[in-house]
């Protein structure tokens, strides 16, 4: 049997506070080459990423909608979670 390869992508999973069901949301990996070196340096500093440290940039939504019951929620920012 041949084992085929697949690409794993970043994703978010969240539970609806209204109906209790889990929802899946694809993440979008951003290409940092779209930023100037100054913008990239500022973003790395903002998120505490050291120069030369490897990282991937991923966009997350500000709001999500439950695919089962239609309830809409604001997504907590990382600063609110700490």
Secondary structure, DSSP 8 states (H G I E B T S, - for coil): ----------EEEEE-TTT--EEEEE-EEE-GGGS-HHHHHHHHHHTT--TT----EEE--SEEE-TTT--EEE---HHHH-
